[in-house]
């Protein structure tokens, strides 16, 4: 979802930054990059380790919940104008051409984001942080989506903007389209700088054996 359909990365960053400031912890955009595509609890552990502090599991869970409350409040400002360029056009075309589409996100707030974007209509299956116990780079979320669609991994193409997400797709036997710089998603089967370039035509041209 994030970095492919829309970009709530800045809202996540601001929420983690506010929480870290309240805790007196160091947190910057470089650390934030490590959280891309990672679950909430894995994220708080990365921040904890970066600050070399000892925190009980109970306290970590409470902090992760506090961050989520900050983030969810900020989602109210999202509108259907917040699709990434090219994303809504792709989703519309996938619907017109009869493709099955699943969401595979680590976020537990996917439904809220999709509702704000008025995007639920584009998805046959919604898999998120509530659907599986292991987050990316485990392939579980993508395997869940494929199973719900009645498809094998090798019959599916995953769009991902995160290194952990591409790792998850490859680990599960899926084809992977990377969105973003080569140093982050260059190990995908094909890479595009932005969603604007990752059109259905361009992806079909690469995965000719699937179409």
N, C-alpha and C positions, 0 to 999 in steps of 0.2 A: 504493500500500500504506500508507505512512505518512500518518497523518491521515485516512484513509478506513476502512481495515480495523482497524488498530491504531495505537498511537502510541509509536514508539521515539524520538521527538524528544528526550526528556530523556536517553536513553542516548547519542544522537549528540552532544548538547550537552556532556555530561560527558566524553566521549572527546576531543572537540575542545579542551575547556577544559584537560584534563590535558596534552595534547600542547602546547598553546600556553604553558601555565605552564612546562613543561620547556624550551621554547625562549626563554622570556622575552618572549613576544609578548602584546599586548593582545587579549583576546577576551572578549566579553560577550554577553548575550542579544540585543542589538540587531543585532550582527554575525551572530549565529546565525540570525536571521530571514532573512537574505539567502541562507542555504544551503538553505532549504526546497525540496525537489524537485530539487536540483542535484546533479550527479555529484560523486564524491569528489575528482577532480583539479580540477574547477572550484571546489570548495569551498576546497581548500588555496590555490588562486590568489587567491580573494577574501580569505582571511585574510592572505596574504602582502602583497597590495596595501594592505589596511587598515593594516598595520604599516610600509608603505613600506620593505620590505627587498628585497634582491636575493638570490635563491636559485636555484641551478642546477636544471635540469629533473630531473636524476638525484636530487638531494637532495629535491626536492618529491615525487617518486614514492616515495622511501623514507619520507618523513614521512606521506604519505597511507596507505601500507601499515601504518606504526606505529599510526596512528589507528584503522585498520580492525581491527587485532589487539586493541586495547583494547575496541572496540565489540563485536566478535564474542564475546569472552570474557563480556561482560555479557549477551548474548542467552540464555545458559543459564538465566537466572532467569525467562524468559518462559514462560507457560502458556496453555492455552485460556481462562483467565479474563481474558486481556488484549486481547480484542476491544474496540473502541470500542462504546459502547452503540448498538444498532441495526444494527451491521454484520453480525453473524452471522445475525440474523433476515432481513436482506435477502438474504444469500447463500443461505440455506436456501430462501427463497421463489423466488428465481431458478432454483434447481435444480428445485423442484417444478413450476414453470410452464414448464420446458423451454428457458430462455434459454441461449445460449452466453455464456460469461464468460471474459475474458482479463485477466491482470494486466499492467499497464504501469508498471514502477517503474524509477527510476534506480539503485536499490540493486543491488549485486552479491551481497548476502546474502539475497535474497528467499526462496530455497529454505529456508534455515535458519530464517527468521522464520515462514514458513508451516508448517514442520514443528513448530516449538514451539507454534504455535496449533492444530495438527492441521487445517489449512485447505486443504491441497493438493487435497482431494477436491472442492472447490467450483470449480476452474478447469480449463477445457479447454485453455488455453494460458497459459504463464508467460513473459512477456517482461520482462527486467530489464537491468541494466547489462552483462551478458554477451552480450546478444542483438544490440545495435546499437552503432555507434561514436560516434554523436552523441546527446548527452543533451538533455533538455528545456532550453530551449524549442523545440528541433527536434522535429518531430512523429514522428521515426523509430520510437520505441518503440510508439506507438499504431498507426502504419501496419503495423508488424511484426505486432502482435496481430490487426489486422483481416485482414491477408493470411492468417495462419495459420488464422483462423476461416472464411475464404472469404467475407468480407463487405466491402462498400464502406464508406468512412468515414462517408458520410451515413446508413448503416444502423446506426451504432453510437452509443452514449451513453457518454461518459467522465465518471467521477466523479473530481474533483480538489480538493485542499485548498491547492494551491500556485499562486501567480501564474504561474510558469514552466510549470506543468502545464496550466493553462487556455490559456495562450498556445500551447502545443504542440498541444492539441486543436483550437483554432480554426485554426491554421496548416495542419493536416492535413485540414480539412474535416469534422471530427467535431462532434457535438452535445456540449455541455459542461454538467455539473452542478457548481457550485461549493459546497464545504463550508467555511464559515468566514466571516470578516467581509467586508463589502463592499469595504473598501479593499484587500483582497488578492485576492478572487475575484469581485468584483462584475461583471466583464466576461464571466462565464459566461452561458449562455442562461437559466439559472435558478439561484438561490442559496438555500442553507439554512444556518442557523447551525450545525447539528450533523447527524450521520448519523441520529440518532433521528428527525429531521424529514424526511429524504430517503428516505422510504419508496417502494416500488415504485408504490403507488397515487398518491402525490404526483407522482412523475416521469411516470407515464403520463398524468396529468391535464394536464401541461404539453406533452408531446410526443404529442399525440393523433394526429397524422398517421402516426406510426411504428407504432402498435398497432392 
